[in-house]
Amino acid sequence: MRRLTRNLLDSSTDAAILAVETINRPSIAYRMEAFCILLCNAWELMMKAKLVNQGDRIFPRKKRGEERKSISLDECLGRIFSDSKNPVRLNVASISELRNNAMHLIVPFVPPDLMGLFQAGIVNYATCLREWFGRSLSDKVPIGMMTLVYDFDPAKYSLENARIHRRLPVETVKWLAEFQRGIHEQVNALGANSAGFFIPVNFTLATLKNPSNADIVAAQGPSASLPAVFVQVPKYPDQTHPYRGKDVLASLNKTLADGDKVNSYDLKCVNALFKVEQRAEFHYKGNFSSRQYSEGYVARLLEEYRKDPDFFRHTRAKFKIAPAGDTPN
């Protein structure tokens, strides 16, 4: 790896970590703007590292006396993600648009809908960092911190709330409402591929007699020393993971070419090689139920197939020679 590439990557991961730390501190009024600035910077540096690593120029030729400048974030996106409808590209472009405008809006909170955009941005960043450079953001940031949090009672911070209208200028509320409408329209347009653009962040609070049924336990006094637990199993898998194996196959085979149809053995190979059972965003298995999969799982398989029409055939071949420890029981 070139020294410039390594330096760009180091700065990029630092910016991404700062973005996560900032957005997860509700006490900071300027956290939305700071997050957008830092995450856009992280993406720009990482994409430039990728371009440099593959021998592309990031400093256009300049005339004598001109200031030396590197290519912009938008140009990086266009070079790396040639498909203008790529959900990852659309996500970064939307956060960049928010960054450019939020600087002048001064919003002292984060509207709930924007958190879904931000969550996808962090997940996409970590995924590309791993796939492009073999680095893991989780080596520097605990996995739990990659789940973004916002102020409890999201309805309190909705743009429809009268209190928000009193706190913000009319122009700010109007712009944010239009921006959020654009997000929802994009989610609907992307359909099954929307997970790369928007990941909803939802919390439901309730008082339970049995703490073991809770996602988060609040305590005080002697019991407050109990360790915090991150529950990775979704509470409503029929909503978050609605696909059974046969549903996944039916959805895939509607899109795949006739000669590329897949079966349950292909899913077995994919799940084993990519450790899908360890990824709660893709897979769920209850004690008394069959395996269930999310829409994001189907979308990811289709994305891999579009990038490589031989993806499933290659996966089968790799599975046959994989070490015993990598195969399912």
C-alpha positions, -999 to +999 in steps of 0.1 A: +000+000+000+013+034-010+022+059+018-004+084+005-030+057+005-022+047+041-022+083+053-056+090+036-071+058+051-058+067+086-073+102+084-105+087+070-111+062+098-104+089+124-130+111+108-155+083+107-149+075+144-153+111+153-186+112+133-200+082+153-188+096+186-204+130+179-238+118+167-241+095+198-237+125+222-272+141+224-259+168+246-241+184+216-266+208+199-244+210+167-241+172+163-261+169+131-240+194+112-207+180+127-217+144+118-224+153+082-191+172+079-170+144+094-187+115+076-185+132+042-148+139+049-143+102+059-159+090+026-140+115+005-106+104+020-114+067+017-125+070-019-094+090-027-073+063-011-090+037-033-084+058-064-047+063-055-043+026-047-055+017-082-033+042-099-058+070-106-050+107-103-067+127-075-048+159-083-059+173-117-032+189-138-029+226-130-016+256-148+013+277-135+002+299-106-030+280-099-037+265-065-032+228-062-065+211-056-077+175-054-109+162-069-142+168-051-164+144-032-189+143-061-162+134-086-150+106-063-185+093-061-189+093-099-156+075-104-161+048-077-199+043-082-206+046-119-242+037-115-261+069-106-288+048-089-264+029-066-279+032-031-245+038-014-237+067-038-272+081-033-267+079+005-234+098+005-247+124-019-278+130+003-256+134+034-234+158+014-264+178+004-275+180+040-240+191+050-240+219+025-273+232+037-273+224+074-244+247+079-268+276+074-299+260+090-286+257+126-308+227+138-302+219+175-315+183+172-316+154+147-350+147+131-357+109+134-359+103+096-324+116+091-310+090+116-319+063+091-299+080+064-269+084+088-271+048+100-269+035+064-239+059+058-220+044+088-228+008+078-219+014+042-186+030+052-176+001+074-185-024+047-165-006+020-135-001+043-135-039+049-141-049+012-117-023-003-088-024+022-094-054+045-097-030+075-124-033+102-138-002+118-148-024+147-111-027+156-113+009+167-149+013+176-171-011+197-198-027+175-225-012+198-213+024+190-220+018+153-258+018+162-267+054+162-290+068+190-312+098+191-332+116+218-360+094+232-396+101+221-388+107+184-423+123+179-411+151+202-386+160+176-407+155+145-411+184+122-449+182+126-445+190+163-457+225+172-428+230+196-403+225+168-421+251+147-417+276+175-380+268+178-369+269+142-374+295+114-401+287+089-375+284+061-356+258+080-386+237+088-397+239+051-363+228+038-360+199+062-395+187+055-388+188+017-355+170+023-372+142+043-399+138+016-370+133-009-356+106+014-389+087+015-394+090-022-359+076-028-365+047-004-397+038-023-379+040-056-351+017-045-374-009-031-355-040-020-322-021-024-331+007+000-311-008+029-280+007+013-296+041+014-317+042+045-318+020+077-346+029+101-335+034+137-363+026+161-366+023+199-397+012+218-399+019+255-420-001+279-421-011+316-415-048+320-417-070+351-390-094+337-358-075+327-347-104+306-374-094+281-359-059+276-335-046+251-321-020+275-322-021+313-321+011+333-311+007+370-299+026+400-285+018+434-267-016+439-281-031+408-267-003+386-234-022+384-250-048+361-232-047+328-250-032+298-260-058+272-265-053+235-292-075+223-286-085+187-318-105+181-347-085+167-378-084+188-402-087+159-385-110+134-416-115+113-413-078+104-376-074+103-368-108+088-399-118+068-383-142+043-380-179+048-354-198+028-379-206+000-390-170-001-354-158-006-350-183-034-383-172-051-373-135-048-338-142-062-350-164-091-374-137-103-344-116-111-316-140-120-311-151-156-326-185-165-292-202-165-283-187-131-312-199-110-303-208-074-314-234-049-311-241-011-276-255-016-265-221-029-279-204+002-260-229+023-228-220+006-233-183+009-243-185+045-213-206+054-186-186+036-199-152+046-209-162+081-244-149+076-257-166+108-235-142+128-251-111+112-283-101+129-291-076+101-294-106+076-304-137+096-326-147+125-332-182+140-355-186+169-355-216+193-386-230+178-387-216+143-370-220+110-344-196+096-356-162+086-339-135+065-342-098+060-349-078+029-313-065+032-301-101+028-319-105-005-308-071-017-272-078-008-272-111-028-287-094-058-261-067-055-233-093-055-249-110-085-251-078-105-214-071-098-205-106-107-230-128-126-209-158-116-212-150-079-232-181-069-210-204-090-179-190-075-194-193-040-202-230-046-166-237-058-151-219-027-175-237-004-163-271-017-126-263-008-133-243+024-118-255+057-140-277+077-144-250+103-160-227+078-188-251+068-222-254+085-228-281+111 
